[in-house]
Amino acid sequence: MQAEQLAARQDDAAIPIYRKIIDRLSRLPAAQLMAGEGRLLEIMRQAAVDLQYYLTYGDRYAEALAVNE
């Protein structure tokens, strides 16, 4: 995933990509998220965890906490 590569290089360009993934997938109906053994749900969760980790690593704690809201 492009966001993961950017985050590995500590490039803040990863942040809007992670947010876009989370935002778009969170709009899907639950049935679609759970299709395919919950693959899309897992992608959304992993993007949220990765974003939180990246923000926390950069001492951006308030933003990291807001990811789950």
C-alpha positions, 0 to 999 in steps of 0.5 A: 500500500502506498500509505505504508511506504510513505509512512515507512519513510516518515512522510506526512503524505501518508496521513491523507491517504490513510484518512481517505481509506478509513473515510471511504470504507467507513461509509460502506454498509456493514454487509459490504464490509463483512463480505469476503470474510470481512476483508474490507473491514480488516483493511479499514481497521489496519489503516486506522491502526497504522495511522494511529501508530504513525501519528503517535510516533510523531507525537501527535497524540490528539490526532491519533486519539481522534482516529477512532471517533 
